[in-house]
Amino acid sequence: MRNPVAACGAALALACVAGVPPVALAQPAWPAKSMRVVIPFPPGGPTDIIGRAAARKLEEAYGHAAVIENRGGAGGTIGAEFVARSPADGYTMLVGSLSTHGIAQSLYPKLGYDVLKDFHHVTLLAMVDNFLVVHPAVPAKNLKDLIGLARRNPGRLNYGSVGIGGASHLMAEMVNSMAGIRTVHVPYKGAAPATAALLGGEIDFLLSGIPALLPHVKAGRVRALATTLEKRSRLAPEVPTMVESGLPGYVVSTWYVLSAPAGTPREIVNRANSVVVKGLKAPDTVESFTQMGAEAMGTTPEQTVEFLRGELARWAKVVRDSGARPE
């Protein structure tokens, strides 16, 4: 049997004679096997749906499985830390979100990762619009009415959230800060119980994603006062934005980003970016995202980092001003 060491030495010698750097022989094509895409939340939510769409595009392009792994807990930070500590070989990626990549770094004093240092960010995947909705018993037909009501009754109105420090909590605290009002936070263990509390009149208002609230708005069970993106939602074009409603500068989305561990070769990051961005612009992806109130994005790694820097600074101020602490 041929000596493998001798064979290897012969290969290296041939490479040198041919003028090929020896290291090139040790770099297999990527991907050469299945990939793992970690979703740091339970199945069925928007992070899961959007992450699966990105994974499908990787599968279609490369012919290798992109296996979804749901690792929920602690506002998504458990799954995010897992990926940050994974081998930087291009075979483990994360679908991060506003919670994991925008809020957590200011909220958790001992977070196990740094958003900018411990990841290479591939691309923004999507932005999702939100409703500000009130219970029908609240005498507010628009955002100005709600702000006026809160000013006349400081500390009397309350709002729900999916938990302390979550996006819905801090979006409402931004309203408090920018409008100069004081309302009371009532946290719940998820979007479903928070929505049920609003429907039952336990809370006065809620900020949450359009897709889950739209059926209740159309049925008249809650009243939509505003949306949170810069432009009106295609799903509810009759509802004005927060800016149109008298709160200049209030433009907020819940967003999703594809990230790999820091140290992942830049060539791999660029190849993943090219495939996923192309997939995000495909008509089927644009349409499916639109139906769930999301806007398909697609950014360069550099643009993604720039966006995250701005979001980290913005939410650090909101966390500081609100006094939010993790549960």
Secondary structure in CASP SS format (residue, H / E / C, confidence):
PFRMAT SS
TARGET T0000
AUTHOR 0000-0000-0000
METHOD secondary structure of the structure
MODEL  1
M C 1.00
R C 1.00
N C 1.00
P H 1.00
V H 1.00
A H 1.00
A H 1.00
C H 1.00
G H 1.00
A H 1.00
A H 1.00
L H 1.00
A H 1.00
L H 1.00
A H 1.00
C H 1.00
V H 1.00
A H 1.00
G C 1.00
V C 1.00
P C 1.00
P H 1.00
V H 1.00
A H 1.00
L H 1.00
A H 1.00
Q C 1.00
P C 1.00
A C 1.00
W C 1.00
P C 1.00
A C 1.00
K C 1.00
S C 1.00
M E 1.00
R E 1.00
V E 1.00
V E 1.00
I E 1.00
P C 1.00
F C 1.00
P C 1.00
P C 1.00
G C 1.00
G C 1.00
P H 1.00
T H 1.00
D H 1.00
I H 1.00
I H 1.00
G H 1.00
R H 1.00
A H 1.00
A H 1.00
A H 1.00
R H 1.00
K H 1.00
L H 1.00
E H 1.00
E H 1.00
A H 1.00
Y H 1.00
G C 1.00
H C 1.00
A C 1.00
A E 1.00
V E 1.00
I E 1.00
E E 1.00
N E 1.00
R C 1.00
G C 1.00
G C 1.00
A H 1.00
G H 1.00
G H 1.00
T H 1.00
I H 1.00
G H 1.00
A H 1.00
E H 1.00
F H 1.00
V H 1.00
A H 1.00
R C 1.00
S C 1.00
P C 1.00
A C 1.00
D C 1.00
G C 1.00
Y C 1.00
T E 1.00
M E 1.00
L E 1.00
V E 1.00
G E 1.00
S E 1.00
L H 1.00
S H 1.00
T H 1.00
H H 1.00
G H 1.00
I H 1.00
A H 1.00
Q H 1.00
S H 1.00
L H 1.00
Y C 1.00
P C 1.00
K C 1.00
L C 1.00
G C 1.00
Y C 1.00
D C 1.00
V C 1.00
L C 1.00
K C 1.00
D C 1.00
F E 1.00
H E 1.00
H E 1.00
V E 1.00
T E 1.00
L E 1.00
L E 1.00
A E 1.00
M E 1.00
V E 1.00
D C 1.00
N E 1.00
F E 1.00
L E 1.00
V E 1.00
V E 1.00
H C 1.00
P C 1.00
A C 1.00
V C 1.00
P C 1.00
A C 1.00
K C 1.00
N C 1.00
L H 1.00
K H 1.00
D H 1.00
L H 1.00
I H 1.00
G H 1.00
L H 1.00
A H 1.00
R H 1.00
R H 1.00
N C 1.00
P C 1.00
G C 1.00
R C 1.00
L C 1.00
N E 1.00
Y E 1.00
G E 1.00
S E 1.00
V C 1.00
G C 1.00
I C 1.00
G C 1.00
G C 1.00
A H 1.00
S H 1.00
H H 1.00
L H 1.00
M H 1.00
A H 1.00
E H 1.00
M H 1.00
V H 1.00
N H 1.00
S H 1.00
M H 1.00
A H 1.00
G C 1.00
I C 1.00
R C 1.00
T C 1.00
V E 1.00
H E 1.00
V E 1.00
P E 1.00
Y C 1.00
K C 1.00
G C 1.00
A H 1.00
A H 1.00
P H 1.00
A H 1.00
T H 1.00
A H 1.00
A H 1.00
L H 1.00
L H 1.00
G C 1.00
G C 1.00
E C 1.00
I C 1.00
D C 1.00
F E 1.00
L E 1.00
L E 1.00
S E 1.00
G E 1.00
I H 1.00
P H 1.00
A H 1.00
L H 1.00
L H 1.00
P H 1.00
H H 1.00
V H 1.00
K H 1.00
A C 1.00
G C 1.00
R C 1.00
V C 1.00
R E 1.00
A E 1.00
L E 1.00
A E 1.00
T E 1.00
T C 1.00
L C 1.00
E C 1.00
K C 1.00
R C 1.00
S C 1.00
R C 1.00
L C 1.00
A C 1.00
P C 1.00
E C 1.00
V C 1.00
P C 1.00
T E 1.00
M C 1.00
V C 1.00
E C 1.00
S C 1.00
G C 1.00
L C 1.00
P C 1.00
G C 1.00
Y C 1.00
V C 1.00
V C 1.00
S C 1.00
T E 1.00
W E 1.00
Y E 1.00
V E 1.00
L E 1.00
S E 1.00
A E 1.00
P E 1.00
A C 1.00
G C 1.00
T C 1.00
P C 1.00
R H 1.00
E H 1.00
I H 1.00
V H 1.00
N H 1.00
R H 1.00
A H 1.00
N H 1.00
S H 1.00
V H 1.00
V H 1.00
V H 1.00
K H 1.00
G H 1.00
L H 1.00
K C 1.00
A C 1.00
P H 1.00
D H 1.00
T H 1.00
V H 1.00
E H 1.00
S H 1.00
F H 1.00
T H 1.00
Q H 1.00
M C 1.00
G C 1.00
A E 1.00
E E 1.00
A E 1.00
M C 1.00
G C 1.00
T C 1.00
T C 1.00
P H 1.00
E H 1.00
Q H 1.00
T H 1.00
V H 1.00
E H 1.00
F H 1.00
L H 1.00
R H 1.00
G H 1.00
E H 1.00
L H 1.00
A H 1.00
R H 1.00
W H 1.00
A H 1.00
K H 1.00
V H 1.00
V H 1.00
R H 1.00
D H 1.00
S H 1.00
G C 1.00
A C 1.00
R C 1.00
P C 1.00
E C 1.00
END
